[in-house]
């Protein structure tokens, strides 16, 4: 975890074995499949340029084949390096290591964005969602997933006195450091406040229980989950939602460069394997094809 002056703490997966420890061979085929189904139901199949916030090792990146360009953004350089090894160096993929509180992009350069299994690591939700809205063109689609505070397990535990926090209050709950659950209404209010309109919402991963997954096949659970996703019963551990960038802000989809200084929002000048900001007097490295905005060079 890294702390910058006067900035929220950041959850950093640098050097983490998250891919092997959490996904590969860990019995999460059901979760992966239902998340892909929800994503396909919500995200438009085609577009110009998509920003994948918290792309990690690229688990879901192959779902964006209909987009001309996909920008994989993550705070962990090592996760992006693995994604690059798997996806290759096709210019269609752009790899960016950066702090999502200070996105290094011009306003209005994306017509699509996703943020899945990521928001729960952010202490300042309005700030990060406001940044995503800034870089989207008007009418752009944003698929957001958030951990649901008002889920059935939490409701039962609270009723039995086994959980001190209420699943019904709007404020986020931090159950482990930099791991938050959010009430659906809280997320709606934040999205509205930063300039999004909210469309369809899907309840996902109702059957995220090891004991159940050991006894029922993934195929059956996926079918049941798919049937429940559009029920409107938002009591699952995970909620997917389609948001649209509201307002009449400028579109920069035809811009010659997508990048801007993360400190000032001003121009960046390419100088060899660095990007230089005249306004900030700072320089950031391009490391083996990955744009590294985690920290400015000395």
MIZA-434354 format. One line per 8 residues: number of its first residue (from 1); for each residue x, y, z of N, C-alpha, C, O. Coordinates in steps of 0.2 Angstrom, whole numbers, plus 5000, padded with zeros to 4 digits. Layout:
<pts>
NUM	X,Y,Z,X,Y,Z,X,Y,Z,X,Y,Z  ... $
</pts>
This chain:
<pts>
1	5004,4994,5000,5000,5000,5000,5004,5006,5000,5009,5006,5004  5003,5011,4996,5007,5017,4995,5003,5023,4998,4997,5024,4996  5006,5028,5001,5002,5034,5003,5006,5040,5001,5012,5041,5002  5002,5044,4997,5005,5050,4995,5002,5056,4999,4997,5055,5001  5006,5061,4999,5004,5067,5003,4998,5070,5001,4996,5071,4995  4993,5071,5006,4987,5074,5005,4982,5070,5000,4978,5073,4997  4984,5064,4999,4980,5059,4995,4977,5053,4998,4981,5051,5003  4972,5050,4996,4969,5044,4999,4975,5039,4998,4978,5038,4994 $
9	4975,5034,5003,4979,5028,5002,4976,5024,4996,4971,5024,4994  4981,5021,4993,4980,5017,4987,4982,5010,4988,4987,5008,4991  4977,5005,4986,4978,4998,4987,4983,4996,4981,4981,4996,4975  4988,4993,4982,4993,4992,4977,4995,4984,4977,4997,4981,4982  4993,4981,4971,4994,4974,4970,5001,4973,4967,5002,4968,4964  5006,4978,4967,5012,4977,4965,5016,4971,4967,5016,4970,4973  5018,4966,4963,5021,4960,4965,5017,4955,4968,5019,4950,4970  5010,4956,4968,5006,4951,4971,5005,4945,4967,5005,4945,4960 $
17	5003,4939,4970,5001,4933,4966,4994,4933,4966,4991,4927,4966  4990,4938,4965,4983,4938,4965,4980,4934,4960,4975,4930,4961  4983,4934,4954,4981,4929,4949,4981,4922,4951,4976,4919,4950  4986,4920,4953,4987,4913,4955,4983,4911,4962,4980,4906,4962  4983,4916,4966,4980,4915,4973,4973,4915,4973,4970,4911,4977  4970,4919,4969,4963,4920,4969,4959,4917,4963,4953,4915,4964  4962,4917,4957,4958,4915,4951,4960,4908,4948,4956,4904,4948  4966,4907,4947,4968,4901,4943,4968,4895,4947,4971,4894,4952 $
25	4963,4891,4945,4962,4884,4949,4959,4885,4956,4960,4881,4960  4956,4890,4957,4953,4892,4964,4946,4891,4965,4943,4893,4969  4943,4888,4960,4936,4886,4960,4931,4892,4959,4926,4893,4962  4934,4897,4955,4930,4903,4954,4927,4904,4947,4926,4909,4944  4926,4898,4944,4924,4898,4937,4917,4901,4937,4915,4904,4932  4913,4899,4942,4906,4902,4942,4906,4909,4942,4902,4913,4938  4910,4912,4947,4910,4920,4947,4913,4923,4941,4910,4928,4938  4918,4920,4938,4920,4923,4931,4915,4923,4926,4914,4927,4922 $
33	4911,4917,4925,4907,4916,4920,4901,4921,4921,4898,4924,4916  4898,4922,4927,4892,4926,4928,4894,4933,4927,4890,4938,4925  4900,4935,4929,4902,4942,4928,4903,4944,4920,4901,4949,4918  4905,4939,4917,4906,4940,4909,4899,4941,4906,4898,4945,4902  4894,4937,4909,4887,4937,4906,4884,4944,4908,4881,4947,4903  4885,4946,4914,4883,4953,4915,4886,4958,4911,4883,4963,4909  4892,4958,4910,4896,4963,4906,4893,4963,4899,4893,4968,4896  4892,4957,4896,4890,4957,4889,4883,4960,4889,4881,4963,4884 $
41	4879,4959,4894,4872,4961,4894,4872,4969,4894,4867,4972,4892  4877,4972,4897,4876,4979,4898,4881,4983,4894,4878,4989,4891  4887,4981,4892,4891,4985,4888,4890,4985,4881,4889,4979,4878  4889,4991,4877,4888,4990,4870,4894,4986,4867,4900,4986,4869  4892,4982,4862,4897,4978,4859,4903,4981,4855,4908,4978,4853  4902,4987,4853,4907,4991,4848,4908,4998,4851,4903,5001,4854  4914,5000,4849,4915,5007,4851,4922,5009,4849,4926,5005,4846  4924,5015,4850,4930,5018,4848,4936,5016,4853,4941,5013,4851 $
49	4935,5019,4859,4941,5018,4864,4938,5017,4871,4934,5021,4873  4940,5011,4874,4938,5009,4880,4943,5009,4885,4949,5007,4884  4941,5012,4891,4946,5012,4897,4944,5007,4902,4938,5007,4904  4948,5002,4903,4947,4997,4908,4951,4999,4915,4957,4998,4915  4947,5001,4919,4950,5004,4926,4951,4998,4930,4946,4994,4932  4957,4997,4933,4959,4991,4937,4959,4985,4933,4956,4980,4935  4962,4985,4927,4962,4979,4922,4966,4974,4925,4965,4968,4923  4971,4975,4930,4975,4969,4933,4978,4965,4928,4982,4968,4923 $
57	4978,4959,4928,4981,4954,4923,4978,4953,4917,4980,4949,4913  4972,4957,4916,4969,4956,4909,4964,4951,4909,4962,4948,4904  4961,4949,4915,4956,4944,4915,4950,4945,4911,4948,4940,4907  4947,4951,4910,4941,4952,4906,4943,4956,4900,4938,4957,4896  4949,4957,4898,4950,4961,4892,4948,4958,4886,4946,4962,4881  4948,4952,4885,4945,4949,4879,4938,4950,4878,4935,4948,4872  4934,4953,4883,4927,4954,4882,4926,4961,4878,4921,4962,4876  4932,4964,4876,4931,4971,4873,4934,4971,4866,4936,4976,4863 $
65	4933,4965,4862,4935,4964,4856,4932,4969,4851,4935,4970,4845  4926,4972,4852,4922,4976,4848,4925,4983,4848,4922,4987,4844  4930,4985,4852,4932,4992,4853,4939,4992,4849,4943,4988,4849  4939,4998,4845,4945,4999,4841,4952,4999,4845,4957,4997,4843  4951,5002,4852,4957,5003,4856,4955,5001,4863,4950,5004,4865  4959,4998,4867,4958,4997,4874,4963,4999,4878,4969,4997,4877  4962,5003,4883,4967,5005,4888,4967,5002,4894,4962,5002,4897  4972,4998,4896,4972,4994,4902,4975,4998,4907,4981,5000,4907 $
73	4972,5000,4912,4974,5004,4918,4974,5001,4924,4969,4998,4926  4980,5001,4928,4980,4998,4934,4986,5001,4938,4991,5004,4935  4986,5001,4945,4991,5004,4948,4997,4999,4949,5003,5002,4950  4996,4993,4947,5002,4988,4948,5005,4987,4941,5002,4985,4936  5011,4989,4941,5015,4988,4935,5016,4980,4933,5016,4978,4928  5017,4976,4939,5018,4969,4938,5012,4966,4935,5013,4961,4931  5006,4968,4937,5000,4965,4934,4999,4967,4927,4997,4962,4923  5001,4973,4925,5001,4975,4918,5006,4971,4914,5005,4970,4908 $
81	5012,4970,4917,5017,4966,4913,5014,4959,4911,5016,4957,4906  5011,4956,4916,5008,4949,4914,5003,4950,4909,5002,4946,4904  4998,4955,4909,4993,4956,4904,4996,4957,4897,4994,4955,4892  5002,4961,4897,5005,4962,4891,5008,4956,4888,5008,4955,4882  5011,4951,4892,5013,4945,4890,5008,4941,4887,5009,4937,4882  5002,4941,4889,4996,4937,4887,4993,4940,4881,4991,4937,4876  4992,4947,4881,4989,4950,4875,4993,4953,4870,4991,4954,4864  5000,4954,4871,5004,4956,4866,5005,4963,4866,5002,4967,4870 $
89	5008,4966,4861,5010,4973,4860,5006,4976,4854,5009,4981,4851  5001,4973,4852,4997,4976,4847,4995,4983,4849,4993,4984,4855  4996,4988,4845,4994,4995,4847,4987,4996,4849,4985,5001,4851  4983,4991,4847,4976,4991,4850,4976,4991,4857,4971,4994,4860  4981,4988,4861,4981,4988,4868,4986,4994,4870,4992,4994,4868  4984,4998,4875,4988,5003,4878,4989,5001,4886,4983,5001,4889  4994,5000,4888,4995,4998,4895,4998,5004,4899,5003,5008,4898  4994,5006,4905,4995,5012,4909,4995,5010,4916,4990,5008,4919 $
97	5001,5012,4919,5001,5011,4927,5000,5018,4930,5004,5022,4929  4994,5019,4933,4993,5025,4936,4988,5025,4942,4985,5020,4943  4987,5030,4945,4983,5031,4951,4976,5034,4948,4976,5039,4945  4971,5030,4949,4964,5031,4946,4961,5038,4949,4956,5041,4947  4964,5040,4955,4962,5047,4958,4964,5053,4953,4962,5058,4954  4970,5051,4949,4973,5056,4945,4974,5053,4938,4980,5052,4937  4969,5052,4934,4970,5049,4928,4974,5053,4923,4972,5059,4922  4979,5050,4920,4983,5054,4915,4980,5055,4908,4984,5054,4903 $
105	4974,5057,4908,4971,5057,4901,4967,5064,4900,4965,5067,4905  4967,5066,4894,4963,5071,4892,4955,5070,4893,4953,5065,4893  4952,5076,4894,4944,5075,4895,4941,5073,4889,4943,5075,4883  4936,5068,4889,4932,5066,4884,4935,5062,4879,4933,5061,4873  4940,5058,4880,4944,5054,4875,4941,5046,4875,4944,5043,4871  4937,5045,4879,4934,5038,4879,4927,5038,4878,4923,5042,4880  4924,5033,4874,4917,5032,4873,4915,5026,4877,4909,5024,4876  4919,5023,4881,4917,5017,4885,4922,5016,4891,4928,5018,4890 $
113	4920,5013,4896,4924,5012,4902,4921,5006,4906,4915,5005,4906  4925,5003,4909,4923,4997,4914,4927,4998,4920,4933,5000,4920  4924,4996,4926,4927,4996,4932,4924,4990,4936,4919,4991,4939  4927,4984,4936,4924,4978,4939,4929,4975,4944,4935,4974,4943  4926,4974,4950,4930,4971,4956,4936,4976,4958,4941,4974,4960  4934,4983,4958,4939,4988,4959,4937,4993,4964,4941,4995,4968  4931,4995,4963,4929,5001,4967,4929,5000,4975,4930,5004,4978  4929,4993,4977,4929,4992,4984,4936,4994,4987,4936,4993,4993 $
121	4941,4995,4983,4947,4997,4986,4948,5005,4987,4953,5007,4988  4943,5009,4985,4943,5016,4985,4940,5019,4991,4934,5018,4992  4943,5023,4995,4941,5026,5001,4937,5033,4999,4932,5034,5002  4939,5036,4993,4935,5042,4991,4932,5040,4984,4934,5041,4979  4926,5037,4985,4922,5035,4979,4920,5041,4974,4921,5041,4968  4917,5047,4977,4916,5052,4972,4922,5055,4968,4921,5057,4963  4928,5055,4971,4934,5057,4968,4935,5053,4962,4937,5055,4957  4935,5046,4963,4937,5042,4958,4932,5041,4952,4934,5041,4946 $
129	4926,5041,4954,4920,5041,4949,4920,5048,4945,4918,5048,4939  4922,5053,4949,4922,5060,4945,4928,5060,4940,4927,5063,4935  4933,5057,4941,4939,5056,4937,4937,5052,4930,4938,5054,4925  4933,5047,4931,4931,5043,4926,4926,5047,4922,4926,5046,4915  4921,5050,4925,4917,5054,4921,4920,5060,4917,4919,5061,4911  4926,5063,4920,4929,5068,4916,4932,5065,4909,4932,5069,4905  4935,5059,4909,4938,5057,4903,4934,5054,4898,4936,5051,4893  4927,5053,4900,4922,5050,4895,4919,5056,4891,4918,5061,4893 $
137	4918,5054,4885,4914,5059,4880,4906,5058,4882,4904,5054,4885  4903,5064,4880,4895,5064,4882,4892,5058,4879,4893,5056,4873  4888,5054,4883,4884,5048,4880,4888,5042,4881,4885,5037,4879  4894,5042,4883,4898,5036,4884,4895,5031,4889,4892,5033,4894  4897,5025,4888,4894,5020,4892,4899,5018,4897,4905,5017,4896  4897,5017,4903,4902,5015,4909,4898,5009,4913,4893,5010,4916  4902,5004,4913,4899,4998,4916,4903,4998,4923,4909,4997,4923  4899,4999,4928,4902,4999,4935,4900,4993,4939,4894,4991,4939 $
145	4904,4989,4943,4903,4984,4947,4905,4986,4954,4910,4989,4955  4900,4985,4959,4902,4987,4966,4900,4981,4971,4895,4978,4970  4904,4981,4976,4902,4976,4981,4896,4979,4985,4896,4985,4987  4891,4974,4986,4885,4976,4989,4884,4976,4997,4885,4970,4999  4884,4981,5000,4883,4981,5008,4877,4977,5010,4876,4974,5015  4871,4978,5006,4865,4976,5007,4864,4969,5004,4859,4968,5000  4868,4964,5006,4867,4957,5003,4864,4953,5008,4864,4954,5014  4862,4947,5006,4858,4943,5010,4862,4940,5016,4859,4940,5021 $
153	4868,4938,5015,4872,4936,5020,4873,4941,5026,4873,4940,5031  4875,4947,5023,4875,4953,5028,4869,4954,5032,4869,4955,5038  4863,4954,5029,4857,4955,5032,4856,4950,5037,4853,4951,5043  4857,4943,5036,4856,4938,5040,4861,4938,5046,4858,4938,5052  4867,4940,5045,4872,4941,5051,4870,4946,5055,4871,4946,5061  4867,4952,5052,4865,4957,5056,4859,4956,5061,4859,4957,5067  4855,4952,5058,4849,4950,5061,4850,4945,5067,4847,4946,5072  4855,4941,5066,4857,4936,5071,4862,4939,5077,4864,4936,5081 $
161	4864,4946,5076,4869,4949,5080,4876,4947,5079,4880,4948,5084  4878,4944,5074,4884,4942,5072,4888,4947,5068,4894,4946,5066  4886,4953,5067,4889,4958,5063,4887,4965,5066,4881,4966,5067  4892,4969,5068,4890,4975,5071,4887,4981,5067,4884,4985,5069  4889,4981,5060,4887,4986,5056,4880,4984,5052,4879,4978,5051  4876,4989,5051,4870,4988,5048,4871,4988,5040,4874,4993,5038  4868,4983,5037,4868,4983,5030,4863,4988,5027,4863,4989,5020  4859,4992,5031,4854,4996,5028,4856,5003,5028,4852,5007,5024 $
169	4861,5005,5032,4863,5012,5032,4867,5014,5025,4870,5009,5022  4867,5020,5023,4870,5022,5017,4877,5022,5017,4880,5021,5011  4880,5024,5022,4888,5025,5022,4891,5018,5021,4889,5013,5023  4897,5019,5017,4901,5013,5016,4904,5010,5022,4905,5013,5027  4905,5003,5022,4908,5000,5028,4915,4997,5025,4915,4994,5020  4920,4999,5029,4927,4996,5028,4928,4990,5033,4930,4991,5038  4927,4984,5030,4927,4978,5034,4934,4975,5035,4936,4972,5040  4939,4977,5030,4946,4976,5030,4949,4982,5028,4946,4986,5023 $
177	4955,4984,5030,4958,4990,5027,4958,4990,5019,4960,4986,5016  4955,4996,5017,4954,4997,5010,4950,4992,5006,4952,4990,5000  4945,4989,5010,4940,4985,5007,4934,4987,5009,4932,4986,5015  4930,4990,5005,4923,4993,5007,4917,4989,5003,4918,4986,4998  4912,4989,5007,4905,4987,5004,4901,4994,5003,4902,4998,5008  4897,4994,4998,4893,5000,4997,4885,4998,4997,4884,4993,4993  4881,5003,4999,4874,5002,4999,4872,5004,4991,4875,5009,4989  4868,5001,4988,4866,5003,4981,4864,5010,4980,4865,5013,4975 $
185	4860,5012,4985,4858,5019,4985,4863,5024,4985,4863,5030,4982  4868,5023,4990,4874,5027,4990,4878,5028,4984,4879,5033,4981  4879,5022,4980,4882,5022,4974,4878,5026,4969,4881,5030,4965  4871,5026,4969,4867,5029,4964,4868,5037,4965,4868,5041,4960  4868,5039,4971,4868,5046,4973,4875,5049,4971,4876,5054,4969  4880,5045,4972,4887,5047,4970,4887,5048,4962,4890,5053,4960  4885,5043,4959,4885,5043,4951,4881,5049,4949,4884,5053,4944  4875,5050,4952,4871,5056,4950,4875,5063,4951,4875,5067,4947 $
193	4879,5063,4957,4882,5069,4958,4888,5071,4954,4890,5077,4953  4891,5066,4951,4897,5067,4947,4896,5067,4939,4900,5068,4935  4889,5066,4938,4887,5067,4931,4886,5061,4927,4887,5061,4921  4883,5056,4930,4881,5050,4926,4873,5049,4927,4870,5051,4932  4870,5046,4922,4863,5044,4922,4864,5036,4923,4868,5033,4920  4859,5033,4926,4860,5026,4928,4854,5022,4924,4848,5024,4924  4856,5017,4921,4852,5013,4917,4851,5006,4921,4849,5006,4927  4851,5001,4917,4850,4994,4920,4855,4992,4926,4861,4994,4925 $
201	4852,4989,4931,4857,4986,4936,4855,4979,4937,4850,4976,4936  4861,4975,4938,4860,4967,4938,4863,4965,4945,4868,4967,4947  4859,4960,4948,4862,4957,4954,4866,4951,4951,4863,4947,4948  4872,4950,4954,4877,4945,4951,4880,4942,4957,4881,4945,4962  4881,4935,4956,4885,4931,4961,4881,4929,4967,4884,4929,4973  4875,4928,4966,4870,4926,4972,4873,4920,4975,4872,4919,4981  4877,4915,4972,4878,4909,4974,4886,4908,4976,4889,4903,4975  4889,4914,4978,4896,4914,4980,4897,4911,4987,4899,4915,4991 $
209	4896,4905,4987,4897,4901,4993,4901,4895,4992,4899,4891,4988  4906,4894,4995,4911,4888,4994,4907,4881,4995,4907,4877,4991  4903,4881,5000,4899,4875,5002,4894,4873,4996,4893,4867,4995  4891,4878,4994,4886,4877,4988,4890,4876,4982,4887,4871,4978  4895,4879,4980,4899,4877,4974,4902,4870,4974,4903,4867,4969  4903,4868,4980,4906,4861,4980,4901,4856,4979,4902,4850,4977  4894,4857,4980,4889,4853,4979,4885,4853,4973,4881,4849,4971  4885,4859,4970,4881,4861,4964,4886,4863,4958,4890,4866,4959 $
217	4885,4860,4952,4889,4861,4946,4889,4869,4945,4884,4872,4945  4895,4871,4942,4895,4878,4940,4890,4879,4934,4887,4885,4934  4889,4875,4930,4884,4876,4924,4877,4877,4927,4873,4882,4925  4875,4874,4933,4868,4875,4936,4868,4882,4939,4863,4885,4938  4873,4883,4943,4874,4890,4946,4874,4895,4941,4870,4900,4943  4877,4895,4936,4877,4900,4931,4870,4901,4928,4868,4907,4927  4867,4896,4927,4860,4896,4924,4855,4900,4929,4851,4904,4927  4856,4898,4935,4852,4901,4940,4853,4908,4941,4849,4913,4942 $
225	4860,4910,4941,4862,4917,4942,4860,4921,4936,4857,4927,4937  4860,4918,4930,4858,4922,4925,4851,4924,4925,4849,4929,4923  4847,4919,4927,4840,4921,4928,4838,4926,4933,4833,4930,4932  4842,4926,4938,4841,4931,4944,4844,4938,4942,4842,4943,4945  4849,4938,4938,4852,4945,4937,4847,4951,4935,4848,4956,4938  4843,4950,4931,4838,4955,4929,4832,4955,4934,4827,4959,4932  4832,4952,4939,4826,4952,4943,4824,4958,4947,4818,4959,4949  4829,4962,4948,4828,4968,4952,4829,4967,4959,4828,4972,4963 $
233	4830,4961,4961,4832,4960,4968,4839,4961,4970,4843,4956,4969  4841,4967,4972,4848,4969,4972,4850,4967,4979,4852,4971,4983  4850,4960,4981,4853,4958,4987,4859,4953,4986,4860,4949,4991  4862,4953,4981,4868,4949,4979,4874,4952,4982,4874,4958,4983  4880,4949,4982,4886,4952,4984,4889,4957,4979,4893,4961,4981  4887,4956,4973,4890,4961,4968,4884,4963,4964,4879,4960,4962  4885,4970,4962,4880,4973,4958,4883,4976,4952,4888,4980,4953  4881,4975,4946,4883,4978,4940,4878,4983,4937,4872,4982,4938 $
241	4881,4989,4935,4876,4994,4933,4879,4997,4926,4885,4998,4926  4874,4999,4922,4876,5003,4916,4875,5010,4917,4869,5012,4919  4880,5014,4916,4879,5021,4917,4881,5025,4911,4885,5022,4907  4878,5031,4910,4879,5035,4904,4882,5042,4906,4880,5045,4911  4887,5044,4903,4890,5050,4904,4885,5056,4902,4884,5057,4896  4883,5060,4907,4878,5065,4905,4881,5071,4903,4887,5072,4904  4877,5076,4901,4879,5083,4900,4882,5084,4893,4882,5079,4889  4884,5090,4892,4887,5092,4885,4894,5093,4885,4896,5098,4881 $
249	4898,5090,4889,4905,5091,4889,4908,5089,4882,4905,5086,4878  4914,5091,4881,4918,5091,4875,4920,5083,4874,4922,5080,4878  4919,5081,4867,4922,5075,4865,4929,5076,4862,4930,5080,4858  4933,5071,4864,4940,5072,4861,4942,5065,4858,4948,5063,4858  4937,5061,4855,4938,5055,4853,4943,5055,4847,4946,5050,4845  4943,5061,4843,4948,5061,4837,4954,5065,4839,4958,5067,4835  4956,5065,4846,4962,5069,4848,4968,5065,4846,4968,5059,4845  4973,5068,4844,4979,5065,4842,4983,5061,4848,4987,5056,4846 $
257	4982,5063,4854,4984,5059,4859,4979,5059,4865,4975,5064,4866  4979,5054,4869,4974,5053,4874,4977,5056,4881,4973,5057,4885  4984,5057,4881,4987,5058,4887,4987,5065,4889,4987,5070,4885  4987,5067,4896,4987,5073,4899,4991,5073,4905,4991,5067,4908  4994,5078,4908,4997,5078,4914,4993,5076,4920,4988,5080,4920  4994,5071,4924,4990,5069,4929,4989,5075,4935,4985,5074,4939  4994,5079,4935,4995,5084,4940,4991,5091,4938,4987,5094,4942  4992,5093,4932,4989,5099,4929,4984,5098,4924,4980,5103,4923 $
265	4983,5093,4921,4979,5092,4915,4981,5095,4909,4978,5094,4904  4987,5097,4909,4990,5101,4903,4994,5095,4898,4993,5089,4900  4997,5098,4893,5000,5094,4888,5006,5090,4891,5009,5092,4895  5007,5084,4887,5013,5080,4889,5017,5080,4882,5014,5079,4877  5023,5080,4883,5028,5080,4877,5032,5074,4877,5035,5072,4882  5031,5070,4872,5035,5063,4871,5043,5065,4870,5044,5068,4865  5047,5063,4874,5054,5064,4874,5058,5057,4875,5059,5055,4881  5059,5054,4869,5062,5047,4870,5057,5042,4874,5051,5041,4872 $
273	5059,5039,4879,5055,5035,4883,5052,5038,4889,5052,5035,4894  5051,5044,4888,5048,5048,4894,5042,5053,4891,5042,5054,4885  5038,5055,4895,5033,5060,4894,5034,5066,4899,5034,5065,4905  5035,5072,4896,5037,5078,4900,5031,5082,4900,5028,5084,4895  5029,5085,4906,5024,5090,4907,5028,5097,4908,5030,5098,4914  5027,5101,4903,5030,5108,4905,5027,5112,4910,5030,5115,4914  5020,5111,4911,5016,5114,4916,5019,5112,4923,5019,5116,4928  5020,5105,4924,5021,5103,4931,5029,5102,4932,5031,5102,4937 $
281	5033,5103,4926,5040,5102,4927,5042,5095,4929,5047,5094,4932  5038,5090,4927,5039,5083,4929,5039,5078,4923,5037,5080,4917  5042,5073,4924,5043,5068,4918,5041,5061,4921,5042,5059,4926  5038,5057,4916,5036,5050,4918,5039,5045,4913,5040,5047,4907  5040,5039,4915,5044,5035,4911,5039,5030,4907,5033,5029,4909  5041,5028,4901,5038,5023,4897,5042,5017,4898,5048,5017,4895  5040,5012,4901,5044,5006,4903,5042,5000,4899,5037,4997,4900  5046,4998,4894,5045,4992,4890,5038,4992,4887,5035,4987,4887 $
289	5036,4998,4885,5029,4998,4882,5023,5000,4887,5017,5000,4885  5025,5001,4893,5020,5002,4898,5021,5010,4900,5026,5011,4903  5016,5014,4900,5016,5021,4902,5016,5021,4910,5011,5019,4913  5021,5023,4913,5021,5022,4921,5020,5029,4924,5025,5033,4924  5014,5030,4926,5013,5037,4930,5012,5036,4937,5010,5040,4941  5015,5030,4940,5014,5029,4947,5018,5035,4951,5016,5037,4956  5024,5036,4948,5028,5042,4952,5032,5045,4946,5035,5042,4942  5033,5052,4947,5037,5055,4942,5044,5054,4943,5046,5052,4949 $
297	5048,5054,4938,5055,5053,4938,5058,5059,4942,5056,5064,4942  5064,5058,4945,5068,5063,4948,5071,5068,4943,5074,5073,4945 $
</pts>
